[in-house]
Amino acid sequence: MDEKKTTALPKHVVNMAWVLVLGAFAPMLDATMVNIAVNDLARDFGASLSTIQWVITGYVLATAVAVPFAGWLVNRFSGKWVFLVAKIAFGVFSLASALAWNIDSLIVFRLFQGAAAGMLTPLLTTLLVDLAGSAAMGRLMAVVGLPIMLGPILGPVIGGIVLGYASWRWIFYINVPIVILATILIAWKLPTFEAKNRQARFDVVGVTLLAAISSTIIYGIVQASTKGDFTNASTVAYVLVGIALMVVYGVYAHFKGEHAILPIRLFTRKNFTAAMVGMVVSGVATNGAMLLLPLFFQNLRGDSVIVAGLSLTPQGVGMLVVRPIVGKLIDRIGARYVTIVSLAITLVGTIPFAYFDGKTAYWLVAVILFVRGIGAGGILSPLMTDAFVGGDKRDSGAISVASRTFQNIGGAFGSAVIATIVAGYMTTHTSIAAGYQTGFAWTAGLSLLIIIPAVFLTNHLSKK
């Protein structure tokens, strides 16, 4: 490969990338905003917490189930209109959720809202790849990764502010103007994105298997997080079923060949397989830590939800600062060393939390969070980018489906692992500070596993 030149992206490409990101941003916020409204929902509807939990779990599962459908739809129909319809559907069911009259109606509306959200992120990735090709993939993926990275950070902040001044219903109402603006810009600015294969048959078996794999594994992991134990019967049963379905899909896709929704040949590229494994493992570094950080401020330092959310701002700033740099580096030197260096910086910003307590100075916590943001902001983008390197343009839909599926599983896995570790520690120890410190120590230790898939990612330096 010749030396990469990081020429400036065409302005129209950048503008369209931001339009697509705006379209996917609200679903990412919604995934975490609702989490802090659980007590309000339980009080207003008079429902148990186990029932209310389905407002969150249902959304996550519906998102996982919908992802495989996006791959077929973008092959069969205009990418622009598929994205537009999914965006409008998200807005409609956001409004319906805000108007829910009982807990059952809210759960149903959240299922449909999650299904729409599940299509938006893989469509976002697919359309950007079709838009700009592989030359500027790193810089574009840095843009794509923005809502994925910032959603868990900004969600609790915005949700906390909303609940501080208004009803929980406004968590859903605020999606409506965002959807309206995004819809106008999508219809106005985006090209048509012609269908890749209008004769593509709907792979009913493949889509059903992929949806079942992700939903059963994620549900099993969620049960582990809820019960604080990975060996509980529900988790073991659902995860084993998910693994068995993976084997079934592998056999099915082998015989289906190129007509499978996710062709097995993609996994013959070592950088693709490494990227998928990396996305699962990175869930510990990203989602696991994001589970602990708000609790660190609220339970250990006694901060309100709003203050806790605002205290995470330095991490978001770090992510924003590093985003354009990471994109250029990926295009120039490849994903391998960007991932490894980003991991090292993330560890520098995570390990100190294994020693912080309620008396640690805010300025020191803020500095470490900023460093952590710089590192965490460079982990997901190279993994997402490398999944496409070496693939055909016709595979962009399938690669996007695979990427989002593994991200969903990794996110659930990361949160559940750390939650289970902290919960298990708390049952035998009385120190809250020590519990969170243990959680951060495990987060740092498990994050090191990212190095294994990282060494199989692309490295342009060795080819110069």
Buried (B, 14 or more C-beta within 10 A) or exposed (E): EEEBEBEEBEEEBBBBBBBBBBBBBBBBBBBBBBBBBBEBBBEBBEBEEEBBBBBBBBBBBBBBBBBBBBBBBBBBBBBBBBBBBBBBBBBBBBBBBBEBEEBEBBBBBBBBBBBBBBBBBBBBBBBBBBBBEBBBBBBBBBBBBBBBBBBBBBBBBBBBBBBEEEEBBBBBBBBBEBBEEBBEBBEEBBEEBEBBEEEBEEBEBBBBBBBBBBBBBBBBBBBBBBBBBBEBEBBBEBBEBBBEBBEBBEEBBEEBEEEBBBBBBBBEBBBBBBBBBBBBBBBBBBBBBBBBBBBBBBBBBEBEBBBBBBBBBBBBBBBBBBBEBBBBBBBBBBBBBBBBBBBEBBBBBBBBBBEBBBEBEEEEBBBBBBBBBBBBBBBBBBBBBBBBBBBEEEBBBBBBBBBBBBBBBBBBBBBBBBBBBBBBBBEEEEEBBBBBBBBBBBBBBBBBBBBEBBEBBBBBEEEE
